[in-house]
Amino acid sequence: MPSKGSTTQRGYGSKPRALRKRLKPDVAAGRANCWRCGLPIQAGQDWDLGHDDEDRSRYRGPEHVHCNRATASRQVVTAASPVDTSRAW
């Protein structure tokens, strides 16, 4: 299902397009690491420009597609989230 709104409305305006254009030669040559997992992004491999998890107005750098798109399904534990510290006996 396509996302609603234009690319700019979804947070992909001129700033991220310019940053992606600047990073593209290094990523395409295999000289970039995924900021999320730290592993190299292979030459020719698809990649995304990753947002900061806490502030979507900030960009952290190139990410593997699977690293970037897996973040929506990750559970983030916050101080308000209950944590079960009991042992399973």
HELIX and SHEET records of a PDB file:
HELIX    1   1 SER A   14  ALA A   28  1                                  15    
HELIX    2   2 VAL A   65  ARG A   69  1                                   5    
HELIX    3   3 THR A   71  SER A   73  5                                   3    
SHEET    1   A 2 ALA A  32  ASN A  33  0                                        
SHEET    2   A 2 PRO A  40  ILE A  41 -1                                        
SHEET    1   B 2 TRP A  47  HIS A  51  0                                        
SHEET    2   B 2 TYR A  59  HIS A  64 -1                                        
END                                                                             
